Amino acid sequence: MSETATEHRKPEIAIVPEPGRVTVRVDGEIVADSTAALVLTEGRLPPRHYLPISDVKMELLQPTVLSTH
């Protein structure tokens, strides 16, 4: 049984500006607040928000050995 080309297509990726404000809280404390966030959508995966580093309180974050590719 052969598969069609549509079954091998990669999911469509879109990156668009988030129209509203994005606020990130951890234990009630604001660690990021942005009106310049981007939303990435890829196929059926949940949307992901990307915020400018200047809108993130980096001093509240801790480094990790984990990474994504």
PDB file of N, H, CA, C and O in Angstrom:
ATOM      1  N   MET A   1       0.844  -1.177   0.000  1.00  0.00           N
ATOM      2  CA  MET A   1       0.000   0.000   0.000  1.00  0.00           C
ATOM      3  C   MET A   1       0.890   1.241   0.000  1.00  0.00           C
ATOM      4  O   MET A   1       1.781   1.358   0.841  1.00  0.00           O
ATOM      5  N   SER A   2       0.665   2.154  -0.917  1.00  0.00           N
ATOM      6  H   SER A   2      -0.060   2.059  -1.600  1.00  0.00           H
ATOM      7  CA  SER A   2       1.498   3.357  -0.996  1.00  0.00           C
ATOM      8  C   SER A   2       0.815   4.527  -0.302  1.00  0.00           C
ATOM      9  O   SER A   2      -0.412   4.615  -0.248  1.00  0.00           O
ATOM     10  N   GLU A   3       1.643   5.420   0.226  1.00  0.00           N
ATOM     11  H   GLU A   3       2.640   5.349   0.183  1.00  0.00           H
ATOM     12  CA  GLU A   3       1.120   6.619   0.891  1.00  0.00           C
ATOM     13  C   GLU A   3       1.133   7.778  -0.101  1.00  0.00           C
ATOM     14  O   GLU A   3       2.001   7.855  -0.970  1.00  0.00           O
ATOM     15  N   THR A   4       0.172   8.667   0.038  1.00  0.00           N
ATOM     16  H   THR A   4      -0.533   8.604   0.744  1.00  0.00           H
ATOM     17  CA  THR A   4       0.107   9.812  -0.861  1.00  0.00           C
ATOM     18  C   THR A   4       1.043  10.908  -0.382  1.00  0.00           C
ATOM     19  O   THR A   4       1.502  10.895   0.760  1.00  0.00           O
ATOM     20  N   ALA A   5       1.320  11.856  -1.270  1.00  0.00           N
ATOM     21  H   ALA A   5       0.947  11.866  -2.198  1.00  0.00           H
ATOM     22  CA  ALA A   5       2.209  12.971  -0.935  1.00  0.00           C
ATOM     23  C   ALA A   5       1.671  13.784   0.229  1.00  0.00           C
ATOM     24  O   ALA A   5       2.457  14.309   1.018  1.00  0.00           O
ATOM     25  N   THR A   6       0.354  13.904   0.361  1.00  0.00           N
ATOM     26  H   THR A   6      -0.284  13.478  -0.280  1.00  0.00           H
ATOM     27  CA  THR A   6      -0.208  14.705   1.453  1.00  0.00           C
ATOM     28  C   THR A   6       0.066  14.071   2.807  1.00  0.00           C
ATOM     29  O   THR A   6       0.114  14.777   3.815  1.00  0.00           O
ATOM     30  N   GLU A   7       0.244  12.770   2.854  1.00  0.00           N
ATOM     31  H   GLU A   7       0.205  12.197   2.035  1.00  0.00           H
ATOM     32  CA  GLU A   7       0.533  12.111   4.129  1.00  0.00           C
ATOM     33  C   GLU A   7       1.968  12.364   4.580  1.00  0.00           C
ATOM     34  O   GLU A   7       2.297  12.137   5.744  1.00  0.00           O
ATOM     35  N   HIS A   8       2.828  12.833   3.671  1.00  0.00           N
ATOM     36  H   HIS A   8       2.561  13.018   2.726  1.00  0.00           H
ATOM     37  CA  HIS A   8       4.226  13.099   4.007  1.00  0.00           C
ATOM     38  C   HIS A   8       4.527  14.580   4.150  1.00  0.00           C
ATOM     39  O   HIS A   8       5.658  14.951   4.464  1.00  0.00           O
ATOM     40  N   ARG A   9       3.538  15.428   3.927  1.00  0.00           N
ATOM     41  H   ARG A   9       2.620  15.126   3.672  1.00  0.00           H
ATOM     42  CA  ARG A   9       3.773  16.869   4.015  1.00  0.00           C
ATOM     43  C   ARG A   9       4.099  17.275   5.441  1.00  0.00           C
ATOM     44  O   ARG A   9       3.532  16.752   6.400  1.00  0.00           O
ATOM     45  N   LYS A  10       5.016  18.210   5.560  1.00  0.00           N
ATOM     46  H   LYS A  10       5.477  18.635   4.781  1.00  0.00           H
ATOM     47  CA  LYS A  10       5.327  18.773   6.873  1.00  0.00           C
ATOM     48  C   LYS A  10       4.217  19.744   7.252  1.00  0.00           C
ATOM     49  O   LYS A  10       3.614  20.364   6.375  1.00  0.00           O
ATOM     50  N   PRO A  11       3.937  19.884   8.551  1.00  0.00           N
ATOM     51  CA  PRO A  11       2.885  20.813   8.961  1.00  0.00           C
ATOM     52  C   PRO A  11       3.254  22.256   8.624  1.00  0.00           C
ATOM     53  O   PRO A  11       4.423  22.640   8.655  1.00  0.00           O
ATOM     54  N   GLU A  12       2.249  23.030   8.308  1.00  0.00           N
ATOM     55  H   GLU A  12       1.299  22.718   8.283  1.00  0.00           H
ATOM     56  CA  GLU A  12       2.461  24.439   8.007  1.00  0.00           C
ATOM     57  C   GLU A  12       2.826  25.183   9.284  1.00  0.00           C
ATOM     58  O   GLU A  12       2.253  24.938  10.346  1.00  0.00           O
ATOM     59  N   ILE A  13       3.783  26.091   9.168  1.00  0.00           N
ATOM     60  H   ILE A  13       4.248  26.290   8.305  1.00  0.00           H
ATOM     61  CA  ILE A  13       4.231  26.888  10.306  1.00  0.00           C
ATOM     62  C   ILE A  13       3.840  28.338  10.047  1.00  0.00           C
ATOM     63  O   ILE A  13       4.048  28.866   8.955  1.00  0.00           O
ATOM     64  N   ALA A  14       3.275  28.970  11.065  1.00  0.00           N
ATOM     65  H   ALA A  14       3.106  28.542  11.952  1.00  0.00           H
ATOM     66  CA  ALA A  14       2.927  30.393  10.966  1.00  0.00           C
ATOM     67  C   ALA A  14       3.423  31.105  12.211  1.00  0.00           C
ATOM     68  O   ALA A  14       3.334  30.577  13.319  1.00  0.00           O
ATOM     69  N   ILE A  15       3.949  32.318  12.016  1.00  0.00           N
ATOM     70  H   ILE A  15       4.021  32.746  11.115  1.00  0.00           H
ATOM     71  CA  ILE A  15       4.376  33.165  13.127  1.00  0.00           C
ATOM     72  C   ILE A  15       3.699  34.509  12.935  1.00  0.00           C
ATOM     73  O   ILE A  15       3.898  35.188  11.928  1.00  0.00           O
ATOM     74  N   VAL A  16       2.883  34.884  13.934  1.00  0.00           N
ATOM     75  H   VAL A  16       2.720  34.333  14.752  1.00  0.00           H
ATOM     76  CA  VAL A  16       2.121  36.131  13.833  1.00  0.00           C
ATOM     77  C   VAL A  16       2.236  36.901  15.152  1.00  0.00           C
ATOM     78  O   VAL A  16       2.459  36.296  16.201  1.00  0.00           O
ATOM     79  N   PRO A  17       2.087  38.215  15.107  1.00  0.00           N
ATOM     80  CA  PRO A  17       2.100  38.997  16.348  1.00  0.00           C
ATOM     81  C   PRO A  17       0.908  38.628  17.235  1.00  0.00           C
ATOM     82  O   PRO A  17      -0.200  38.418  16.741  1.00  0.00           O
ATOM     83  N   GLU A  18       1.141  38.553  18.517  1.00  0.00           N
ATOM     84  H   GLU A  18       2.041  38.723  18.918  1.00  0.00           H
ATOM     85  CA  GLU A  18       0.054  38.355  19.490  1.00  0.00           C
ATOM     86  C   GLU A  18      -0.658  39.694  19.626  1.00  0.00           C
ATOM     87  O   GLU A  18      -0.017  40.691  19.960  1.00  0.00           O
ATOM     88  N   PRO A  19      -1.970  39.747  19.377  1.00  0.00           N
ATOM     89  CA  PRO A  19      -2.655  41.040  19.393  1.00  0.00           C
ATOM     90  C   PRO A  19      -2.806  41.671  20.783  1.00  0.00           C
ATOM     91  O   PRO A  19      -3.041  42.875  20.883  1.00  0.00           O
ATOM     92  N   GLY A  20      -2.679  40.900  21.830  1.00  0.00           N
ATOM     93  H   GLY A  20      -2.488  39.922  21.749  1.00  0.00           H
ATOM     94  CA  GLY A  20      -2.862  41.438  23.176  1.00  0.00           C
ATOM     95  C   GLY A  20      -1.588  41.384  24.000  1.00  0.00           C
ATOM     96  O   GLY A  20      -0.495  41.163  23.479  1.00  0.00           O
ATOM     97  N   ARG A  21      -1.751  41.586  25.260  1.00  0.00           N
ATOM     98  H   ARG A  21      -2.638  41.765  25.683  1.00  0.00           H
ATOM     99  CA  ARG A  21      -0.631  41.531  26.220  1.00  0.00           C
ATOM    100  C   ARG A  21      -0.458  40.096  26.690  1.00  0.00           C
ATOM    101  O   ARG A  21      -1.439  39.381  26.894  1.00  0.00           O
ATOM    102  N   VAL A  22       0.787  39.675  26.862  1.00  0.00           N
ATOM    103  H   VAL A  22       1.584  40.255  26.696  1.00  0.00           H
ATOM    104  CA  VAL A  22       1.111  38.363  27.417  1.00  0.00           C
ATOM    105  C   VAL A  22       1.832  38.590  28.735  1.00  0.00           C
ATOM    106  O   VAL A  22       2.861  39.264  28.784  1.00  0.00           O
ATOM    107  N   THR A  23       1.287  38.024  29.798  1.00  0.00           N
ATOM    108  H   THR A  23       0.451  37.477  29.758  1.00  0.00           H
ATOM    109  CA  THR A  23       1.897  38.121  31.121  1.00  0.00           C
ATOM    110  C   THR A  23       2.173  36.711  31.622  1.00  0.00           C
ATOM    111  O   THR A  23       1.296  35.847  31.591  1.00  0.00           O
ATOM    112  N   VAL A  24       3.405  36.483  32.086  1.00  0.00           N
ATOM    113  H   VAL A  24       4.117  37.184  32.111  1.00  0.00           H
ATOM    114  CA  VAL A  24       3.798  35.177  32.606  1.00  0.00           C
ATOM    115  C   VAL A  24       4.035  35.320  34.098  1.00  0.00           C
ATOM    116  O   VAL A  24       4.821  36.158  34.540  1.00  0.00           O
ATOM    117  N   ARG A  25       3.339  34.487  34.871  1.00  0.00           N
ATOM    118  H   ARG A  25       2.701  33.806  34.512  1.00  0.00           H
ATOM    119  CA  ARG A  25       3.495  34.516  36.330  1.00  0.00           C
ATOM    120  C   ARG A  25       3.949  33.146  36.821  1.00  0.00           C
ATOM    121  O   ARG A  25       3.527  32.116  36.296  1.00  0.00           O
ATOM    122  N   VAL A  26       4.803  33.148  37.825  1.00  0.00           N
ATOM    123  H   VAL A  26       5.146  33.985  38.251  1.00  0.00           H
ATOM    124  CA  VAL A  26       5.221  31.930  38.505  1.00  0.00           C
ATOM    125  C   VAL A  26       4.994  32.175  39.986  1.00  0.00           C
ATOM    126  O   VAL A  26       5.562  33.098  40.570  1.00  0.00           O
ATOM    127  N   ASP A  27       4.165  31.349  40.580  1.00  0.00           N
ATOM    128  H   ASP A  27       3.703  30.600  40.106  1.00  0.00           H
ATOM    129  CA  ASP A  27       3.801  31.506  41.996  1.00  0.00           C
ATOM    130  C   ASP A  27       3.309  32.922  42.280  1.00  0.00           C
ATOM    131  O   ASP A  27       3.609  33.488  43.331  1.00  0.00           O
ATOM    132  N   GLY A  28       2.550  33.496  41.340  1.00  0.00           N
ATOM    133  H   GLY A  28       2.306  33.036  40.487  1.00  0.00           H
ATOM    134  CA  GLY A  28       1.973  34.822  41.526  1.00  0.00           C
ATOM    135  C   GLY A  28       2.892  35.980  41.162  1.00  0.00           C
ATOM    136  O   GLY A  28       2.435  37.119  41.074  1.00  0.00           O
ATOM    137  N   GLU A  29       4.168  35.714  40.952  1.00  0.00           N
ATOM    138  H   GLU A  29       4.539  34.789  41.024  1.00  0.00           H
ATOM    139  CA  GLU A  29       5.121  36.779  40.611  1.00  0.00           C
ATOM    140  C   GLU A  29       5.246  36.904  39.097  1.00  0.00           C
ATOM    141  O   GLU A  29       5.402  35.903  38.397  1.00  0.00           O
ATOM    142  N   ILE A  30       5.179  38.126  38.596  1.00  0.00           N
ATOM    143  H   ILE A  30       5.053  38.939  39.165  1.00  0.00           H
ATOM    144  CA  ILE A  30       5.317  38.365  37.161  1.00  0.00           C
ATOM    145  C   ILE A  30       6.780  38.210  36.768  1.00  0.00           C
ATOM    146  O   ILE A  30       7.651  38.914  37.279  1.00  0.00           O
ATOM    147  N   VAL A  31       7.041  37.267  35.841  1.00  0.00           N
ATOM    148  H   VAL A  31       6.333  36.695  35.425  1.00  0.00           H
ATOM    149  CA  VAL A  31       8.403  37.068  35.353  1.00  0.00           C
ATOM    150  C   VAL A  31       8.562  37.579  33.919  1.00  0.00           C
ATOM    151  O   VAL A  31       9.684  37.733  33.438  1.00  0.00           O
ATOM    152  N   ALA A  32       7.443  37.842  33.234  1.00  0.00           N
ATOM    153  H   ALA A  32       6.531  37.717  33.625  1.00  0.00           H
ATOM    154  CA  ALA A  32       7.499  38.412  31.889  1.00  0.00           C
ATOM    155  C   ALA A  32       6.182  39.129  31.605  1.00  0.00           C
ATOM    156  O   ALA A  32       5.114  38.698  32.039  1.00  0.00           O
ATOM    157  N   ASP A  33       6.285  40.225  30.871  1.00  0.00           N
ATOM    158  H   ASP A  33       7.153  40.575  30.518  1.00  0.00           H
ATOM    159  CA  ASP A  33       5.107  41.004  30.497  1.00  0.00           C
ATOM    160  C   ASP A  33       5.419  41.674  29.171  1.00  0.00           C
ATOM    161  O   ASP A  33       6.380  42.436  29.068  1.00  0.00           O
ATOM    162  N   SER A  34       4.603  41.389  28.145  1.00  0.00           N
ATOM    163  H   SER A  34       3.823  40.770  28.229  1.00  0.00           H
ATOM    164  CA  SER A  34       4.950  41.877  26.819  1.00  0.00           C
ATOM    165  C   SER A  34       3.724  42.236  25.988  1.00  0.00           C
ATOM    166  O   SER A  34       2.689  41.573  26.054  1.00  0.00           O
ATOM    167  N   THR A  35       3.865  43.294  25.211  1.00  0.00           N
ATOM    168  H   THR A  35       4.705  43.833  25.157  1.00  0.00           H
ATOM    169  CA  THR A  35       2.883  43.626  24.185  1.00  0.00           C
ATOM    170  C   THR A  35       3.498  43.409  22.803  1.00  0.00           C
ATOM    171  O   THR A  35       2.936  43.836  21.795  1.00  0.00           O
ATOM    172  N   ALA A  36       4.654  42.744  22.761  1.00  0.00           N
ATOM    173  H   ALA A  36       5.111  42.397  23.580  1.00  0.00           H
ATOM    174  CA  ALA A  36       5.355  42.494  21.499  1.00  0.00           C
ATOM    175  C   ALA A  36       5.624  41.001  21.287  1.00  0.00           C
ATOM    176  O   ALA A  36       6.572  40.630  20.594  1.00  0.00           O
ATOM    177  N   ALA A  37       4.795  40.154  21.878  1.00  0.00           N
ATOM    178  H   ALA A  37       4.024  40.455  22.440  1.00  0.00           H
ATOM    179  CA  ALA A  37       4.988  38.708  21.757  1.00  0.00           C
ATOM    180  C   ALA A  37       4.588  38.219  20.369  1.00  0.00           C
ATOM    181  O   ALA A  37       3.772  38.837  19.684  1.00  0.00           O
ATOM    182  N   LEU A  38       5.181  37.093  19.970  1.00  0.00           N
ATOM    183  H   LEU A  38       5.844  36.590  20.527  1.00  0.00           H
ATOM    184  CA  LEU A  38       4.821  36.419  18.727  1.00  0.00           C
ATOM    185  C   LEU A  38       4.211  35.070  19.067  1.00  0.00           C
ATOM    186  O   LEU A  38       4.565  34.457  20.074  1.00  0.00           O
ATOM    187  N   VAL A  39       3.287  34.608  18.219  1.00  0.00           N
ATOM    188  H   VAL A  39       3.000  35.106  17.401  1.00  0.00           H
ATOM    189  CA  VAL A  39       2.669  33.295  18.397  1.00  0.00           C
ATOM    190  C   VAL A  39       3.088  32.416  17.224  1.00  0.00           C
ATOM    191  O   VAL A  39       2.916  32.790  16.064  1.00  0.00           O
ATOM    192  N   LEU A  40       3.640  31.243  17.534  1.00  0.00           N
ATOM    193  H   LEU A  40       3.779  30.938  18.477  1.00  0.00           H
ATOM    194  CA  LEU A  40       4.027  30.285  16.521  1.00  0.00           C
ATOM    195  C   LEU A  40       3.024  29.139  16.546  1.00  0.00           C
ATOM    196  O   LEU A  40       2.765  28.557  17.599  1.00  0.00           O
ATOM    197  N   THR A  41       2.457  28.813  15.377  1.00  0.00           N
ATOM    198  H   THR A  41       2.668  29.286  14.521  1.00  0.00           H
ATOM    199  CA  THR A  41       1.600  27.638  15.253  1.00  0.00           C
ATOM    200  C   THR A  41       2.230  26.695  14.249  1.00  0.00           C
ATOM    201  O   THR A  41       2.765  27.119  13.224  1.00  0.00           O
ATOM    202  N   GLU A  42       2.158  25.401  14.559  1.00  0.00           N
ATOM    203  H   GLU A  42       1.723  25.057  15.391  1.00  0.00           H
ATOM    204  CA  GLU A  42       2.749  24.382  13.698  1.00  0.00           C
ATOM    205  C   GLU A  42       1.844  23.161  13.701  1.00  0.00           C
ATOM    206  O   GLU A  42       1.819  22.387  14.658  1.00  0.00           O
ATOM    207  N   GLY A  43       1.101  23.006  12.610  1.00  0.00           N
ATOM    208  H   GLY A  43       1.121  23.635  11.833  1.00  0.00           H
ATOM    209  CA  GLY A  43       0.207  21.857  12.494  1.00  0.00           C
ATOM    210  C   GLY A  43      -0.770  21.776  13.654  1.00  0.00           C
ATOM    211  O   GLY A  43      -1.421  22.761  14.002  1.00  0.00           O
ATOM    212  N   ARG A  44      -0.865  20.600  14.248  1.00  0.00           N
ATOM    213  H   ARG A  44      -0.336  19.799  13.966  1.00  0.00           H
ATOM    214  CA  ARG A  44      -1.809  20.369  15.351  1.00  0.00           C
ATOM    215  C   ARG A  44      -1.208  20.608  16.729  1.00  0.00           C
ATOM    216  O   ARG A  44      -1.880  20.413  17.742  1.00  0.00           O
ATOM    217  N   LEU A  45       0.044  21.025  16.774  1.00  0.00           N
ATOM    218  H   LEU A  45       0.590  21.183  15.951  1.00  0.00           H
ATOM    219  CA  LEU A  45       0.686  21.297  18.063  1.00  0.00           C
ATOM    220  C   LEU A  45       0.067  22.533  18.709  1.00  0.00           C
ATOM    221  O   LEU A  45      -0.449  23.398  18.001  1.00  0.00           O
ATOM    222  N   PRO A  46       0.107  22.632  20.023  1.00  0.00           N
ATOM    223  CA  PRO A  46      -0.422  23.829  20.684  1.00  0.00           C
ATOM    224  C   PRO A  46       0.377  25.070  20.278  1.00  0.00           C
ATOM    225  O   PRO A  46       1.577  24.967  20.023  1.00  0.00           O
ATOM    226  N   PRO A  47      -0.263  26.235  20.215  1.00  0.00           N
ATOM    227  CA  PRO A  47       0.467  27.468  19.899  1.00  0.00           C
ATOM    228  C   PRO A  47       1.536  27.743  20.955  1.00  0.00           C
ATOM    229  O   PRO A  47       1.377  27.392  22.124  1.00  0.00           O
ATOM    230  N   ARG A  48       2.625  28.373  20.525  1.00  0.00           N
ATOM    231  H   ARG A  48       2.754  28.658  19.575  1.00  0.00           H
ATOM    232  CA  ARG A  48       3.709  28.755  21.442  1.00  0.00           C
ATOM    233  C   ARG A  48       3.922  30.251  21.351  1.00  0.00           C
ATOM    234  O   ARG A  48       3.913  30.830  20.264  1.00  0.00           O
ATOM    235  N   HIS A  49       4.114  30.870  22.505  1.00  0.00           N
ATOM    236  H   HIS A  49       4.121  30.400  23.387  1.00  0.00           H
ATOM    237  CA  HIS A  49       4.371  32.308  22.545  1.00  0.00           C
ATOM    238  C   HIS A  49       5.865  32.546  22.720  1.00  0.00           C
ATOM    239  O   HIS A  49       6.528  31.886  23.520  1.00  0.00           O
ATOM    240  N   TYR A  50       6.374  33.496  21.962  1.00  0.00           N
ATOM    241  H   TYR A  50       5.836  34.033  21.312  1.00  0.00           H
ATOM    242  CA  TYR A  50       7.771  33.921  22.075  1.00  0.00           C
ATOM    243  C   TYR A  50       7.788  35.390  22.462  1.00  0.00           C
ATOM    244  O   TYR A  50       7.149  36.220  21.814  1.00  0.00           O
ATOM    245  N   LEU A  51       8.520  35.706  23.521  1.00  0.00           N
ATOM    246  H   LEU A  51       9.039  35.032  24.048  1.00  0.00           H
ATOM    247  CA  LEU A  51       8.576  37.073  24.034  1.00  0.00           C
ATOM    248  C   LEU A  51       9.973  37.640  23.856  1.00  0.00           C
ATOM    249  O   LEU A  51      10.958  36.908  23.951  1.00  0.00           O
ATOM    250  N   PRO A  52      10.067  38.941  23.599  1.00  0.00           N
ATOM    251  CA  PRO A  52      11.392  39.568  23.539  1.00  0.00           C
ATOM    252  C   PRO A  52      12.096  39.423  24.894  1.00  0.00           C
ATOM    253  O   PRO A  52      11.472  39.562  25.946  1.00  0.00           O
ATOM    254  N   ILE A  53      13.373  39.147  24.854  1.00  0.00           N
ATOM    255  H   ILE A  53      13.880  39.034  23.999  1.00  0.00           H
ATOM    256  CA  ILE A  53      14.134  38.963  26.091  1.00  0.00           C
ATOM    257  C   ILE A  53      14.074  40.207  26.974  1.00  0.00           C
ATOM    258  O   ILE A  53      14.163  40.115  28.198  1.00  0.00           O
ATOM    259  N   SER A  54      13.922  41.373  26.339  1.00  0.00           N
ATOM    260  H   SER A  54      13.850  41.448  25.345  1.00  0.00           H
ATOM    261  CA  SER A  54      13.843  42.621  27.113  1.00  0.00           C
ATOM    262  C   SER A  54      12.553  42.714  27.941  1.00  0.00           C
ATOM    263  O   SER A  54      12.459  43.549  28.841  1.00  0.00           O
ATOM    264  N   ASP A  55      11.572  41.875  27.647  1.00  0.00           N
ATOM    265  H   ASP A  55      11.648  41.197  26.916  1.00  0.00           H
ATOM    266  CA  ASP A  55      10.314  41.865  28.405  1.00  0.00           C
ATOM    267  C   ASP A  55      10.282  40.773  29.476  1.00  0.00           C
ATOM    268  O   ASP A  55       9.253  40.555  30.115  1.00  0.00           O
ATOM    269  N   VAL A  56      11.408  40.094  29.669  1.00  0.00           N
ATOM    270  H   VAL A  56      12.244  40.271  29.150  1.00  0.00           H
ATOM    271  CA  VAL A  56      11.506  38.988  30.625  1.00  0.00           C
ATOM    272  C   VAL A  56      12.456  39.386  31.747  1.00  0.00           C
ATOM    273  O   VAL A  56      13.535  39.917  31.486  1.00  0.00           O
ATOM    274  N   LYS A  57      12.068  39.138  32.981  1.00  0.00           N
ATOM    275  H   LYS A  57      11.191  38.707  33.193  1.00  0.00           H
ATOM    276  CA  LYS A  57      12.942  39.401  34.134  1.00  0.00           C
ATOM    277  C   LYS A  57      13.918  38.231  34.260  1.00  0.00           C
ATOM    278  O   LYS A  57      13.703  37.298  35.034  1.00  0.00           O
ATOM    279  N   MET A  58      14.985  38.308  33.484  1.00  0.00           N
ATOM    280  H   MET A  58      15.160  39.066  32.855  1.00  0.00           H
ATOM    281  CA  MET A  58      15.940  37.209  33.397  1.00  0.00           C
ATOM    282  C   MET A  58      16.571  36.858  34.748  1.00  0.00           C
ATOM    283  O   MET A  58      16.974  35.716  34.968  1.00  0.00           O
ATOM    284  N   GLU A  59      16.656  37.821  35.633  1.00  0.00           N
ATOM    285  H   GLU A  59      16.330  38.749  35.455  1.00  0.00           H
ATOM    286  CA  GLU A  59      17.273  37.565  36.948  1.00  0.00           C
ATOM    287  C   GLU A  59      16.436  36.586  37.785  1.00  0.00           C
ATOM    288  O   GLU A  59      16.933  36.024  38.760  1.00  0.00           O
ATOM    289  N   LEU A  60      15.181  36.384  37.409  1.00  0.00           N
ATOM    290  H   LEU A  60      14.777  36.840  36.616  1.00  0.00           H
ATOM    291  CA  LEU A  60      14.315  35.458  38.136  1.00  0.00           C
ATOM    292  C   LEU A  60      14.380  34.031  37.590  1.00  0.00           C
ATOM    293  O   LEU A  60      13.811  33.115  38.183  1.00  0.00           O
ATOM    294  N   LEU A  61      15.076  33.838  36.453  1.00  0.00           N
ATOM    295  H   LEU A  61      15.538  34.582  35.971  1.00  0.00           H
ATOM    296  CA  LEU A  61      15.154  32.521  35.825  1.00  0.00           C
ATOM    297  C   LEU A  61      16.452  31.825  36.197  1.00  0.00           C
ATOM    298  O   LEU A  61      17.437  32.468  36.559  1.00  0.00           O
ATOM    299  N   GLN A  62      16.438  30.499  36.102  1.00  0.00           N
ATOM    300  H   GLN A  62      15.638  29.977  35.808  1.00  0.00           H
ATOM    301  CA  GLN A  62      17.628  29.707  36.389  1.00  0.00           C
ATOM    302  C   GLN A  62      18.013  28.920  35.140  1.00  0.00           C
ATOM    303  O   GLN A  62      17.138  28.418  34.436  1.00  0.00           O
ATOM    304  N   PRO A  63      19.314  28.805  34.855  1.00  0.00           N
ATOM    305  CA  PRO A  63      19.756  28.028  33.696  1.00  0.00           C
ATOM    306  C   PRO A  63      19.411  26.543  33.871  1.00  0.00           C
ATOM    307  O   PRO A  63      19.267  26.050  34.990  1.00  0.00           O
ATOM    308  N   THR A  64      19.285  25.855  32.752  1.00  0.00           N
ATOM    309  H   THR A  64      19.403  26.255  31.843  1.00  0.00           H
ATOM    310  CA  THR A  64      19.038  24.418  32.766  1.00  0.00           C
ATOM    311  C   THR A  64      19.960  23.740  31.751  1.00  0.00           C
ATOM    312  O   THR A  64      20.464  24.391  30.836  1.00  0.00           O
ATOM    313  N   VAL A  65      20.177  22.457  31.910  1.00  0.00           N
ATOM    314  H   VAL A  65      19.768  21.928  32.653  1.00  0.00           H
ATOM    315  CA  VAL A  65      20.992  21.712  30.964  1.00  0.00           C
ATOM    316  C   VAL A  65      20.153  21.250  29.775  1.00  0.00           C
ATOM    317  O   VAL A  65      20.704  20.774  28.781  1.00  0.00           O
ATOM    318  N   LEU A  66      18.844  21.381  29.862  1.00  0.00           N
ATOM    319  H   LEU A  66      18.397  21.768  30.669  1.00  0.00           H
ATOM    320  CA  LEU A  66      17.951  20.954  28.781  1.00  0.00           C
ATOM    321  C   LEU A  66      17.994  21.932  27.616  1.00  0.00           C
ATOM    322  O   LEU A  66      18.253  23.120  27.804  1.00  0.00           O
ATOM    323  N   SER A  67      17.738  21.429  26.412  1.00  0.00           N
ATOM    324  H   SER A  67      17.527  20.463  26.260  1.00  0.00           H
ATOM    325  CA  SER A  67      17.686  22.293  25.239  1.00  0.00           C
ATOM    326  C   SER A  67      16.693  21.722  24.232  1.00  0.00           C
ATOM    327  O   SER A  67      16.319  20.551  24.307  1.00  0.00           O
ATOM    328  N   THR A  68      16.274  22.558  23.294  1.00  0.00           N
ATOM    329  H   THR A  68      16.578  23.509  23.233  1.00  0.00           H
ATOM    330  CA  THR A  68      15.411  22.110  22.212  1.00  0.00           C
ATOM    331  C   THR A  68      16.133  22.339  20.897  1.00  0.00           C
ATOM    332  O   THR A  68      17.053  23.152  20.809  1.00  0.00           O
ATOM    333  N   HIS A  69      15.713  21.625  19.899  1.00  0.00           N
ATOM    334  H   HIS A  69      14.966  20.964  19.971  1.00  0.00           H
ATOM    335  CA  HIS A  69      16.372  21.722  18.589  1.00  0.00           C
ATOM    336  C   HIS A  69      15.337  22.000  17.528  1.00  0.00           C
ATOM    337  O   HIS A  69      15.677  22.120  16.351  1.00  0.00           O
TER     338      HIS A  69
END
